[in-house]
């Protein structure tokens, strides 16, 4: 289960809506070994595409060095889908290389009639996708 604060949830959704019609992407870092998302880090979609996202390699290197210096790890890796449901694509699955991370997808398309976005979380390990419950809390 992913437990996330309302503030972080709102920041991820706002970033997805702001970058629409392109896919948004980013990371939420947290203390190593605690699995608690704390620091919201929106990233630039270097692909600038409505159907694909890519972290800029220099930005990603800088981010990982910064997280290492702060004793953090990527707890959430998120991106948006602009025209499809919030479910990992084959490309998303092939690029998932952080087995301990929660992969959050936000859809900015109304694909299920339930509103203008979906917020879902998945674990992706060795190509296997498992959806998990998302619990939104006021604070940890």
N, CA and C atoms as a LAMMPS dump frame, in Angstrom:
ITEM: TIMESTEP
0
ITEM: NUMBER OF ATOMS
420
ITEM: BOX BOUNDS ff ff ff
-5.0000000000000000e+02 5.0000000000000000e+02
-5.0000000000000000e+02 5.0000000000000000e+02
-5.0000000000000000e+02 5.0000000000000000e+02
ITEM: ATOMS id mol type element x y z
1 1 1 N 0.846 -1.187 0
2 1 2 C 0 0 0
3 1 3 C 0.89 1.248 0
4 2 1 N 0.466 2.232 -0.774
5 2 2 C 1.131 3.529 -0.779
6 2 3 C 0.373 4.453 0.157
7 3 1 N 1.083 4.995 1.142
8 3 2 C 0.513 6.017 2.01
9 3 3 C 1.168 7.329 1.631
10 4 1 N 0.341 8.313 1.303
11 4 2 C 0.829 9.593 0.799
12 4 3 C 0.019 10.724 1.433
13 5 1 N 0.679 11.842 1.701
14 5 2 C -0.054 12.979 2.265
15 5 3 C -0.925 13.627 1.198
16 6 1 N -1.968 14.281 1.661
17 6 2 C -2.856 14.999 0.745
18 6 3 C -2.069 16.052 -0.029
19 7 1 N -1.122 16.706 0.64
20 7 2 C -0.328 17.753 -0.021
21 7 3 C 0.487 17.176 -1.187
22 8 1 N 1.135 16.031 -0.984
23 8 2 C 1.916 15.422 -2.075
24 8 3 C 0.999 14.937 -3.185
25 9 1 N -0.11 14.327 -2.813
26 9 2 C -1.105 13.876 -3.791
27 9 3 C -1.528 15.056 -4.668
28 10 1 N -1.864 16.172 -4.018
29 10 2 C -2.313 17.358 -4.751
30 10 3 C -1.218 17.912 -5.663
31 11 1 N 0.043 17.862 -5.221
32 11 2 C 1.145 18.358 -6.042
33 11 3 C 1.336 17.497 -7.296
34 12 1 N 1.232 16.197 -7.148
35 12 2 C 1.386 15.297 -8.3
36 12 3 C 0.264 15.548 -9.303
37 13 1 N -0.969 15.615 -8.816
38 13 2 C -2.116 15.854 -9.702
39 13 3 C -1.992 17.215 -10.388
40 14 1 N -1.599 18.233 -9.641
41 14 2 C -1.45 19.569 -10.221
42 14 3 C -0.382 19.576 -11.31
43 15 1 N 0.72 18.862 -11.091
44 15 2 C 1.778 18.803 -12.104
45 15 3 C 1.261 18.111 -13.365
46 16 1 N 0.514 17.028 -13.198
47 16 2 C -0.039 16.311 -14.348
48 16 3 C -0.978 17.215 -15.144
49 17 1 N -1.815 17.953 -14.454
50 17 2 C -2.754 18.852 -15.134
51 17 3 C -2.028 20.019 -15.804
52 18 1 N -0.995 20.523 -15.128
53 18 2 C -0.236 21.67 -15.644
54 18 3 C 0.501 21.324 -16.942
55 19 1 N 1.076 20.124 -17.017
56 19 2 C 1.851 19.738 -18.203
57 19 3 C 0.985 19.203 -19.344
58 20 1 N -0.287 18.893 -19.067
59 20 2 C -1.199 18.404 -20.106
60 20 3 C -1.25 19.431 -21.247
61 21 1 N -1.146 19.074 -22.504
62 21 2 C -1.37 17.738 -23.048
63 21 3 C -0.124 16.85 -23.103
64 22 1 N 1.042 17.332 -22.653
65 22 2 C 2.211 16.454 -22.583
66 22 3 C 2.179 15.665 -21.276
67 23 1 N 2.87 14.53 -21.272
68 23 2 C 2.987 13.747 -20.056
69 23 3 C 3.89 14.474 -19.072
70 24 1 N 3.5 14.457 -17.819
71 24 2 C 4.318 14.996 -16.734
72 24 3 C 5.065 13.838 -16.084
73 25 1 N 6.178 14.159 -15.423
74 25 2 C 6.921 13.109 -14.733
75 25 3 C 7.691 13.713 -13.564
76 26 1 N 8.015 12.865 -12.601
77 26 2 C 8.773 13.329 -11.455
78 26 3 C 8.979 12.228 -10.436
79 27 1 N 9.527 12.635 -9.307
80 27 2 C 9.905 11.716 -8.242
81 27 3 C 9.46 12.324 -6.915
82 28 1 N 9.12 11.472 -5.974
83 28 2 C 8.956 11.892 -4.593
84 28 3 C 9.967 11.082 -3.795
85 29 1 N 10.928 11.783 -3.221
86 29 2 C 12 11.135 -2.473
87 29 3 C 11.63 11.019 -1.006
88 30 1 N 12.29 10.089 -0.334
89 30 2 C 12.09 9.919 1.098
90 30 3 C 13.326 9.318 1.726
91 31 1 N 13.393 9.285 3.059
92 31 2 C 14.553 8.735 3.75
93 31 3 C 14.81 7.272 3.356
94 32 1 N 16.073 6.934 3.139
95 32 2 C 16.447 5.577 2.743
96 32 3 C 15.886 4.572 3.751
97 33 1 N 15.233 3.534 3.226
98 33 2 C 14.749 2.432 4.039
99 33 3 C 13.442 2.664 4.765
100 34 1 N 12.869 3.858 4.666
101 34 2 C 11.636 4.13 5.403
102 34 3 C 10.384 4.018 4.546
103 35 1 N 10.518 4.108 3.225
104 35 2 C 9.362 3.981 2.354
105 35 3 C 8.336 5.078 2.519
106 36 1 N 8.764 6.231 3.032
107 36 2 C 7.849 7.343 3.29
108 36 3 C 8.126 8.477 2.305
109 37 1 N 7.193 8.744 1.381
110 37 2 C 7.406 9.84 0.432
111 37 3 C 7.331 11.191 1.143
112 38 1 N 8.342 12.035 0.895
113 38 2 C 8.382 13.323 1.592
114 38 3 C 8.668 14.512 0.686
115 39 1 N 9.631 14.377 -0.232
116 39 2 C 10.089 15.552 -0.988
117 39 3 C 9.67 15.434 -2.448
118 40 1 N 8.768 16.33 -2.855
119 40 2 C 8.227 16.372 -4.218
120 40 3 C 9.259 16.993 -5.163
121 41 1 N 9.575 16.269 -6.244
122 41 2 C 10.572 16.733 -7.206
123 41 3 C 10 16.605 -8.617
124 42 1 N 9.315 17.649 -9.107
125 42 2 C 8.811 17.586 -10.481
126 42 3 C 9.986 17.654 -11.443
127 43 1 N 9.914 16.869 -12.496
128 43 2 C 10.987 16.824 -13.483
129 43 3 C 10.44 17.289 -14.836
130 44 1 N 11.339 17.638 -15.713
131 44 2 C 10.984 18.017 -17.071
132 44 3 C 10.869 16.761 -17.915
133 45 1 N 9.796 16.642 -18.673
134 45 2 C 9.679 15.554 -19.634
135 45 3 C 10.529 15.935 -20.843
136 46 1 N 11.713 15.345 -20.924
137 46 2 C 12.641 15.685 -22.002
138 46 3 C 12.074 15.335 -23.369
139 47 1 N 11.136 14.373 -23.425
140 47 2 C 10.52 13.985 -24.692
141 47 3 C 9.469 15.007 -25.133
142 48 1 N 8.962 15.784 -24.195
143 48 2 C 7.894 16.761 -24.471
144 48 3 C 6.823 16.152 -25.388
145 49 1 N 6.263 15.055 -24.907
146 49 2 C 5.349 14.271 -25.729
147 49 3 C 4.06 13.977 -24.975
148 50 1 N 2.93 13.91 -25.683
149 50 2 C 1.682 13.526 -25.047
150 50 3 C 1.542 12.007 -24.886
151 51 1 N 2.478 11.238 -25.443
152 51 2 C 2.362 9.783 -25.382
153 51 3 C 3.576 9.09 -24.774
154 52 1 N 4.556 9.847 -24.314
155 52 2 C 5.792 9.248 -23.825
156 52 3 C 6.465 10.222 -22.869
157 53 1 N 7.129 9.694 -21.849
158 53 2 C 7.92 10.575 -20.988
159 53 3 C 9.341 10.043 -20.9
160 54 1 N 10.251 10.96 -20.669
161 54 2 C 11.653 10.603 -20.526
162 54 3 C 12.306 11.63 -19.612
163 55 1 N 12.976 11.13 -18.58
164 55 2 C 13.746 12.027 -17.728
165 55 3 C 14.993 12.454 -18.48
166 56 1 N 15.354 13.725 -18.409
167 56 2 C 16.606 14.202 -18.974
168 56 3 C 17.745 13.519 -18.217
169 57 1 N 18.708 12.943 -18.938
170 57 2 C 19.769 12.163 -18.292
171 57 3 C 20.609 12.996 -17.334
172 58 1 N 20.881 14.251 -17.685
173 58 2 C 21.664 15.116 -16.786
174 58 3 C 20.863 15.465 -15.526
175 59 1 N 19.567 15.754 -15.694
176 59 2 C 18.714 16.053 -14.545
177 59 3 C 18.61 14.833 -13.621
178 60 1 N 18.5 13.656 -14.23
179 60 2 C 18.371 12.43 -13.44
180 60 3 C 19.654 12.153 -12.66
181 61 1 N 20.797 12.333 -13.294
182 61 2 C 22.082 12.141 -12.611
183 61 3 C 22.198 13.11 -11.43
184 62 1 N 21.845 14.355 -11.662
185 62 2 C 21.883 15.367 -10.605
186 62 3 C 20.948 14.983 -9.455
187 63 1 N 19.746 14.514 -9.796
188 63 2 C 18.777 14.113 -8.788
189 63 3 C 19.312 12.966 -7.93
190 64 1 N 19.884 11.936 -8.566
191 64 2 C 20.376 10.791 -7.809
192 64 3 C 21.554 11.178 -6.915
193 65 1 N 22.407 12.065 -7.369
194 65 2 C 23.505 12.554 -6.528
195 65 3 C 22.955 13.321 -5.329
196 66 1 N 21.956 14.168 -5.591
197 66 2 C 21.329 14.947 -4.525
198 66 3 C 20.654 14.033 -3.508
199 67 1 N 19.911 13.022 -3.983
200 67 2 C 19.26 12.09 -3.065
201 67 3 C 20.309 11.341 -2.243
202 68 1 N 21.4 10.94 -2.883
203 68 2 C 22.469 10.236 -2.179
204 68 3 C 23.054 11.118 -1.07
205 69 1 N 23.289 12.389 -1.383
206 69 2 C 23.833 13.332 -0.396
207 69 3 C 22.874 13.54 0.782
208 70 1 N 21.585 13.409 0.533
209 70 2 C 20.568 13.645 1.569
210 70 3 C 20.079 12.346 2.216
211 71 1 N 20.735 11.22 1.901
212 71 2 C 20.312 9.898 2.397
213 71 3 C 18.851 9.622 2.052
214 72 1 N 18.518 9.896 0.783
215 72 2 C 17.162 9.662 0.287
216 72 3 C 17.195 8.629 -0.836
217 73 1 N 16.001 8.143 -1.13
218 73 2 C 15.805 7.25 -2.267
219 73 3 C 14.487 7.617 -2.943
220 74 1 N 14.311 7.187 -4.205
221 74 2 C 13.026 7.461 -4.866
222 74 3 C 11.946 6.541 -4.299
223 75 1 N 10.988 7.122 -3.604
224 75 2 C 9.898 6.339 -3.03
225 75 3 C 8.758 6.228 -4.042
226 76 1 N 8.507 7.323 -4.754
227 76 2 C 7.491 7.343 -5.806
228 76 3 C 8.147 7.845 -7.09
229 77 1 N 7.875 7.144 -8.172
230 77 2 C 8.22 7.633 -9.509
231 77 3 C 6.878 7.791 -10.216
232 78 1 N 6.584 9.003 -10.639
233 78 2 C 5.261 9.232 -11.21
234 78 3 C 5.345 9.808 -12.619
235 79 1 N 4.284 9.55 -13.354
236 79 2 C 4.089 10.233 -14.634
237 79 3 C 2.607 10.195 -14.974
238 80 1 N 2.256 10.936 -16.001
239 80 2 C 0.845 11.006 -16.381
240 80 3 C 0.622 10.37 -17.741
241 81 1 N -0.601 9.948 -17.937
242 81 2 C -1.087 9.518 -19.253
243 81 3 C -2.149 10.535 -19.644
244 82 1 N -2.044 11.053 -20.846
245 82 2 C -2.931 12.143 -21.24
246 82 3 C -4.162 11.688 -22.016
247 83 1 N -4.135 10.485 -22.563
248 83 2 C -5.26 10.03 -23.385
249 83 3 C -5.718 8.615 -23.036
250 84 1 N -5.046 7.981 -22.093
251 84 2 C -5.385 6.608 -21.728
252 84 3 C -5.522 6.501 -20.213
253 85 1 N -5.967 5.337 -19.774
254 85 2 C -6.142 5.125 -18.343
255 85 3 C -4.791 5.132 -17.62
256 86 1 N -4.849 5.259 -16.316
257 86 2 C -3.642 5.265 -15.48
258 86 3 C -3.22 3.82 -15.207
259 87 1 N -2.597 3.223 -16.208
260 87 2 C -2.081 1.856 -16.087
261 87 3 C -0.774 1.798 -16.866
262 88 1 N 0.252 1.131 -16.319
263 88 2 C 1.555 1.116 -16.994
264 88 3 C 1.503 0.504 -18.398
265 89 1 N 2.105 1.215 -19.34
266 89 2 C 2.23 0.696 -20.703
267 89 3 C 3.404 -0.29 -20.751
268 90 1 N 3.546 -0.975 -21.87
269 90 2 C 4.7 -1.88 -22.037
270 90 3 C 6.002 -1.112 -21.885
271 91 1 N 6.052 0.108 -22.431
272 91 2 C 7.26 0.926 -22.304
273 91 3 C 7.5 1.291 -20.848
274 92 1 N 6.451 1.696 -20.129
275 92 2 C 6.59 2.016 -18.703
276 92 3 C 7.169 0.832 -17.941
277 93 1 N 6.658 -0.348 -18.232
278 93 2 C 7.102 -1.56 -17.544
279 93 3 C 8.566 -1.85 -17.87
280 94 1 N 8.948 -1.682 -19.125
281 94 2 C 10.33 -1.983 -19.506
282 94 3 C 11.326 -1.016 -18.888
283 95 1 N 10.896 0.213 -18.589
284 95 2 C 11.79 1.216 -17.995
285 95 3 C 11.769 1.224 -16.464
286 96 1 N 10.901 0.43 -15.862
287 96 2 C 10.782 0.411 -14.398
288 96 3 C 11.989 -0.324 -13.803
289 97 1 N 12.938 0.436 -13.256
290 97 2 C 14.163 -0.181 -12.754
291 97 3 C 14.411 0.091 -11.277
292 98 1 N 13.39 0.505 -10.553
293 98 2 C 13.489 0.738 -9.108
294 98 3 C 12.489 -0.196 -8.42
295 99 1 N 12.903 -1.434 -8.107
296 99 2 C 11.944 -2.415 -7.569
297 99 3 C 11.311 -2.02 -6.236
298 100 1 N 11.935 -1.104 -5.49
299 100 2 C 11.363 -0.682 -4.22
300 100 3 C 10.42 0.497 -4.331
301 101 1 N 10.323 1.081 -5.522
302 101 2 C 9.518 2.298 -5.704
303 101 3 C 8.058 1.978 -5.982
304 102 1 N 7.223 2.953 -5.642
305 102 2 C 5.816 2.937 -6.043
306 102 3 C 5.761 3.693 -7.37
307 103 1 N 5.169 3.103 -8.369
308 103 2 C 5.003 3.765 -9.667
309 103 3 C 3.587 4.32 -9.729
310 104 1 N 3.488 5.633 -9.632
311 104 2 C 2.187 6.297 -9.636
312 104 3 C 1.9 6.804 -11.043
313 105 1 N 0.702 6.528 -11.499
314 105 2 C 0.242 7.047 -12.777
315 105 3 C -1.013 7.874 -12.548
316 106 1 N -1.023 9.035 -13.179
317 106 2 C -2.175 9.923 -13.14
318 106 3 C -2.655 10.068 -14.569
319 107 1 N -3.927 9.785 -14.786
320 107 2 C -4.493 10.001 -16.113
321 107 3 C -5.238 11.32 -16.11
322 108 1 N -4.913 12.158 -17.081
323 108 2 C -5.621 13.435 -17.223
324 108 3 C -6.736 13.323 -18.255
325 109 1 N -7.011 12.108 -18.693
326 109 2 C -8.121 11.848 -19.617
327 109 3 C -9.268 11.217 -18.834
328 110 1 N -10.479 11.553 -19.185
329 110 2 C -11.639 10.935 -18.55
330 110 3 C -11.939 9.639 -19.291
331 111 1 N -11.265 8.564 -18.862
332 111 2 C -11.41 7.283 -19.561
333 111 3 C -12.428 6.361 -18.922
334 112 1 N -12.888 6.702 -17.706
335 112 2 C -13.814 5.805 -17.024
336 112 3 C -15.116 6.474 -16.609
337 113 1 N -15.308 7.731 -17.017
338 113 2 C -16.517 8.449 -16.661
339 113 3 C -16.547 8.905 -15.211
340 114 1 N -15.452 8.673 -14.477
341 114 2 C -15.421 9.003 -13.048
342 114 3 C -14.85 10.387 -12.775
343 115 1 N -14.502 11.116 -13.811
344 115 2 C -13.936 12.44 -13.59
345 115 3 C -12.744 12.675 -14.496
346 116 1 N -12.083 13.81 -14.275
347 116 2 C -11.032 14.2 -15.214
348 116 3 C -9.649 13.681 -14.868
349 117 1 N -9.533 12.82 -13.858
350 117 2 C -8.246 12.184 -13.633
351 117 3 C -8.399 10.905 -12.819
352 118 1 N -7.396 10.052 -12.926
353 118 2 C -7.277 8.852 -12.1
354 118 3 C -5.902 8.916 -11.453
355 119 1 N -5.787 8.45 -10.221
356 119 2 C -4.524 8.395 -9.495
357 119 3 C -4.379 6.967 -9.003
358 120 1 N -3.414 6.228 -9.564
359 120 2 C -3.245 4.825 -9.221
360 120 3 C -1.766 4.545 -8.947
361 121 1 N -1.517 3.551 -8.108
362 121 2 C -0.146 3.19 -7.761
363 121 3 C 0.091 1.711 -8.038
364 122 1 N 1.313 1.426 -8.488
365 122 2 C 1.695 0.065 -8.864
366 122 3 C 3.091 -0.25 -8.346
367 123 1 N 3.328 -1.528 -8.119
368 123 2 C 4.679 -2.035 -7.927
369 123 3 C 5.019 -2.734 -9.239
370 124 1 N 6.21 -2.479 -9.742
371 124 2 C 6.656 -3.134 -10.973
372 124 3 C 8.011 -3.77 -10.687
373 125 1 N 8.026 -5.086 -10.621
374 125 2 C 9.247 -5.826 -10.312
375 125 3 C 9.445 -6.908 -11.368
376 126 1 N 10.583 -6.833 -12.045
377 126 2 C 10.939 -7.802 -13.093
378 126 3 C 9.796 -7.979 -14.089
379 127 1 N 9.205 -6.877 -14.5
380 127 2 C 8.165 -6.905 -15.517
381 127 3 C 6.781 -7.252 -15.014
382 128 1 N 6.648 -7.587 -13.739
383 128 2 C 5.345 -7.939 -13.189
384 128 3 C 4.715 -6.717 -12.522
385 129 1 N 3.491 -6.399 -12.912
386 129 2 C 2.776 -5.22 -12.427
387 129 3 C 1.73 -5.65 -11.402
388 130 1 N 1.778 -5.007 -10.237
389 130 2 C 0.792 -5.264 -9.191
390 130 3 C 0.226 -3.933 -8.721
391 131 1 N -1.084 -3.759 -8.877
392 131 2 C -1.695 -2.523 -8.377
393 131 3 C -1.806 -2.599 -6.87
394 132 1 N -1.644 -1.433 -6.226
395 132 2 C -1.734 -1.378 -4.776
396 132 3 C -2.695 -0.271 -4.354
397 133 1 N -3.207 -0.412 -3.147
398 133 2 C -4.108 0.585 -2.586
399 133 3 C -3.347 1.878 -2.327
400 134 1 N -4.028 3.011 -2.488
401 134 2 C -3.464 4.32 -2.17
402 134 3 C -4.253 4.869 -0.99
403 135 1 N -3.531 5.179 0.088
404 135 2 C -4.136 5.767 1.283
405 135 3 C -3.633 7.2 1.404
406 136 1 N -4.556 8.155 1.34
407 136 2 C -4.21 9.572 1.435
408 136 3 C -4.482 10.025 2.871
409 137 1 N -3.44 10.618 3.497
410 137 2 C -3.533 11.048 4.889
411 137 3 C -3.201 12.539 4.994
412 138 1 N -3.613 13.151 6.089
413 138 2 C -3.299 14.563 6.303
414 138 3 C -1.813 14.754 6.611
415 139 1 N -1.246 13.831 7.412
416 139 2 C 0.169 13.897 7.797
417 139 3 C 0.613 12.507 8.21
418 140 1 N 1.928 12.305 8.261
419 140 2 C 2.469 11.008 8.708
420 140 3 C 2.627 11.012 10.214
